[in-house]
Amino acid sequence: MLAPFAFPEALWIYVEICEFANLLRRERFMWSHERQQRIMDLLESNQKVSTKALSAMLGVSRETVRRDLKDMEQKGVLLCVHGGAKPINAIIEPEATFAQRQEQFHDQKQAIGQLACDLIPHNSTCFIDAGTTTSTFARSLAARGNIRVITNSLEISQIVNLGHNCDVLLLGGRPHSDVPATYGEMTLSEIDRFLADFAVISPTGLHQDRGATDYELHEAEVARAMMRRAQTCMMLCNSDKIGAESRVSICRLDEVDHLVTDTLQGGQDFTLPRGTVHWASS
């Protein structure tokens, strides 16, 4: 028991501690509209904000941050992407040229291509659309051999043609000025003549709500046609594309059976409604 003269001093210390704790709570606590304004301020100077960084900066849980971001997306002020958000004015950006994309994410594409190859049984028949990631995948297939490939990509047809016991069919159509591939009505009609075990597609973006998208209409049409004529759909894309969306829809996420991506961006929380996500380590 405290002595009578000691009690006022102990009480005063207790009061000071309580006031200091309340001050800390006031400094840490922010209403949702205050948090959202802070997020908008950050987006004005950055092209992307991460959920993890916002959680630490705002002193709230990641789930609270995700609710804020979702609310702001519904208001049309930002776009939710894998692991965070980006400004609404950066929703649709022109796709880099094929040559530029060939120089990007080289290690990640190799890891994705090899893992995807391991998921394809020997002697399978695969539709493969044109893309830099699918070209890398084709190199893994050719090195292993024992595969049948139907593709609109000139590059992929040449790669697979060099493999052991590989049968390749190049779809006819109109050549494209940027991507070395064929497109158009003839390409689509030729796809309809075949059935395949797999359609292996490399989209421009893969968004949790919008699904798989491409920048060009003719690319999306070929991807959709291949998916219709295949038993299983496999998407290949590096993690930079996860959470992104482009101009033309390919399919919903529940139409994707397998997604092969890398772990570069971390936060492996992207899921498919009924499919499986495979994480490749580069």
Salt bridges, closest charged atoms under 4 A:
GLU63 OE1 - ARG66 NH1 3.66
ASP68 OD2 - ARG35 NE 2.55
ASP71 OD2 - LYS75 NZ 3.24
GLU73 OE1 - LYS70 NZ 3.33
GLU95 OE2 - ARG101 NH1 3.50
ASP107 OD1 - HIS106 ND1 3.61
GLU155 OE2 - ARG139 NH2 3.66
ASP209 OD2 - LYS70 NZ 2.66
GLU216 OE1 - ARG247 NH2 3.63
GLU245 OE1 - ARG210 NH1 3.24
ASP254 OD1 - ARG252 NE 2.98
GLU255 OE2 - ARG252 NH1 3.68
ASP257 OD1 - ARG274 NH1 2.75
ASP269 OD2 - ARG66 NH2 3.86
ASP269 OD1 - HIS82 ND1 3.51
